[in-house]
Amino acid sequence: MQTHIVPVGFDYDRLIAPLVRDQIDVDSVILLEGAVGSEANVEYSRHLSTKLETDFQNLLGAETERFVLEDVYDYDEAFEQAYDLITAELDGGNEVWVNVAAMPRTVSFAFATAANSLMVEREDDREQIHTYYTAPEKYLETELAEELREQIALLEDIERGTLDLGDGTVDRDDAGRIAERLESARGLLSEFDERGTTIGAKEIDGSHIVELPVTSFSNVKPFEELILFKLGEDGEFDSVSELAESLARELNEEYTDSFRSKVIYNVDRLGPGGKGYIEREEHGKSYRTRLSRIGELWVRSHSERDLEEEL
């Protein structure tokens, strides 16, 4: 059974046309719509999602579910949702296809990276995970700009009186409307010519940059999991020895040199020279130990699932 996970942005054709044209089997579809942006943007995305839901059912006979991404600029949340969705489909024995052609880049990268991480982490399921992109046949923005240029030329002819309108007159109200539309069209086209299809840089959580970590999860052994979850729960430790003492207490084990060495060995394996899940910062004769950004994503995406398995 094939499941397609489709983040919905402002595209329609790229999300369904390649599947119809290539006659690809689609059993189920998960549509993700963003809930951030102007009211018009959200409503437009919701409209496309509704249309896609209907057409996936009518054209491909696929069962369709819709989910909402509350913040399309929250990479960590998008990654976690992607990881959970793909994992659930794999656990159900399904083949997963992830379309990254639409949605803001944060969501596309998050879903692509989550898929890639699961390919590495679940070697037996590697052939069941696919990430794909579809290029558009043409971009409407440039055509809209050219159409706007033609409208401006038309309005200018009317304003100058060089266009035959039958009786040759334009009343005061119409003249005002023409001038207003001309000013608006000229301003919009000027911004398009100068800046392209977008304007400005949006501030998100106090920064104009959303870092996208390169995540490729490795298989983590049970004792390494304990260390990662401990760091995820308690945060930073001033030293590896302090981390080892805390783990010993939690496991009801005696804190010995052997246990401490075991923790140090596994922290090294999880550190910058190994799997990259832990950061270590020199602090006097010790090293502050904490999760890296990738480590935080690993803990975030595994905590709930591992807890469910324990229960």
DAKAZI-V66477 format. One record per helix or strand of 2 or more residues. SS is the DSSP state (~ for helix, > for strand). FROM is the first residue (numbers start at 1). LEN is the number of residues. If there is no record, write none. Layout:
SS_FROM_LEN, SS_FROM_LEN
//
This chain:
>_2_7, ~_13_9, >_28_7, ~_39_22, >_63_7, ~_75_17, >_95_5, ~_105_17, ~_123_6, >_129_4, ~_140_21, ~_172_24, ~_222_13, ~_240_12, ~_257_14, >_278_6, >_286_6, ~_293_18
//
